[in-house]
Amino acid sequence: MQEFAVAAVSKTLFAVIDSGVDVDVTLGQGLAGGAVGAFLTTLVVGAIAVAVFPERTERLMDAVVEDPVGSFAYGLLVSIALFIVALVLVLTIIGIVVVVPLLLVAYVAWAAGAAVAYLAIADRLVGHEDGWLKALLVAAVINGALAATGVGAIVAICIGLTGFGALLRPYLG
């Protein structure tokens, strides 16, 4: 009886495998996954920024609001330079060892800068006089909503470049 049950289950599993039905149930991919990732990144990085560096975060938010075009241009130029440097280092096989940590640091700086830029937008909308929670949630929702749409993703990249530029400007320029 046991052999019959094992044979029946095996036959059923192979029939399902060979049926041609392919259901992809992966999480975190596509537009929805990107939106969730953007939401969580902004929420977590923004929360760390306001908890650990509140004065610095507010100064960077002020820099984003006072000179958004300059911060955007600076972020764009640094991103292009970073891309060229990474490309040249990858072409010299030995440079791969340098590129991986460089891009990891650049990603963290991008996430911090973008979180600051979204916090600046959220602060203009809802303020943070009664605490940072509301501003953090609004910033994360804005980033997630922009990442969920095609045109919004372009706007999200521009906002990220602005925050990235504002973050790096005191150190490199």
N, C-alpha and C positions, 0 to 999 in steps of 0.2 A: 504494500500500500504506500509506503514511504517513497519507494522508487517511482511509483506512478505520479505522486504529487510533485516530486522534483522534476520529473520529465515534463509534466504539464506546465509548471512554472517556467522552466527553461524554454519550452516551445513558445509560450506566450511572450517572454522577454525578447526572444529572437524575432518574433513576428512584429513586435513594436519597433525594434531597432531597424529592421529591414523595411518598414512601412513607408519610409521617405518623409515622415513627419519630423520636423526639426523645430523644437521650441527652445528659444534662447531666453533663459531666465536670469541673465547676469544683471547685477546691480551696478550703478555708478557709471553707466556708459550712455552716450547720446546726449541730447539736450537736457533731459531731466537730470541725468547724473552730473552734468556740468553745472547746472543751476544749483543743485544740492551742494556740490563741492565748493562753488563760489560763495554760497550762503555760509557754509560752515567755516571756510577759511577766513572770511571777513569777520565773522562772529568771534572765532577763537583768537585770531591774531589781534583784532581790535581790543578784545577783552584783556589780553596780555599787555598790550601797549598802554591802555588807560590805567591798568593796575600797577604796572612796574614803572612806567615812565609818564606819569600824567602831565607834568609841565612840558616835557619835550613833545608829547603828542599834541598838546594844545598849540605850541609854537609852530609845529609842522602844519597843523590844520589852518592856522592863520596865514602861513606862507602859501598854502594852496589857494585860499580865498583871496589873498592880496595880489598874487601874481600867477594866475592859472596858466596864462599863455607861456610865460617864461619857464614855469615848472614843466609844462608839457614839452616845450622845445628841448629843455635840458634832458628830460627823461627819454625823449625820442633819440637825441644824439648819443646818449650813453648806451641805449639799447642797440643802436646800429653799430657803435664801436665795439660793444660787447660781442655782438654777432660776428663781426669781422675777426676779432681777436680769437674767439672760440674756433672759428673756421680755420684760421691759419694754424692754431695749435693742434687741431685734429689732423690736419694734413701732415704735420711733423709727428709721426706716430708717438714719439716720446711725450709730446704735449698733451696727450689724452689724460695722463696722470694729473696734469694741472687743470684741464678743462672741467673735469667732473666736480671737484670742489668749488671751482670758480662759478660754475652754473648753479650749483646748490646754494651758494651764498647769494648769487644774483636772484634766485627764486625767492629766498627768504626776504631779501630786501624789497623785491617787487610786491610780495604779499603784505609786508609791513607798510609800504608806501601806498598801496591800493587801499588798505584798510583805513589809513589816515585820510586819504582823499574821500572815501565814502563816509567816514565819520564827519568830515567837514561839511559834506552835503547834508547829512542827517542832522547835524547840529544847527544848520541854517533852517531846517524844516521844523524840528521839534525841540531843539535846545537840550542842554544837559544840566540845567540848574538843579533839578530834583534827582540827579544821579545819571549814570551813563547807560543804564540798561535800555531805556527807550531808544536812545540814539544808536546804540549798538545794534539793536534789533532792526531799526529802520535802515541803517547802513547795510546790514546783511541782506535784508529783503530787497533793497534796491539792486545790490550786486547780483543776487540770485535771479531776480526778475529780468535784468538786462542779459544775463548769461543764457537765459531760456529762449531768447529770440535771436534771430540772425542779425538784424540791424542793431539790436541792443548790445550784441557782443562787440561790435565795432565801437560803440559808445563806451562800453565797459573797458575796452583796451585803452581808449583815450584817457579815461579817468585813472586807470592804473598807471599809465605813462606819466600823468600829472603828479600823482602821489610818489612814484618812483623818482621823478626828477626833484621833487621837493625834499625827499629824504636824502638824496645823494648830493644835492647842490652845496650844502655847507662843507662837505668833505672833499669834493673834487673841483670846486670852482670858486 
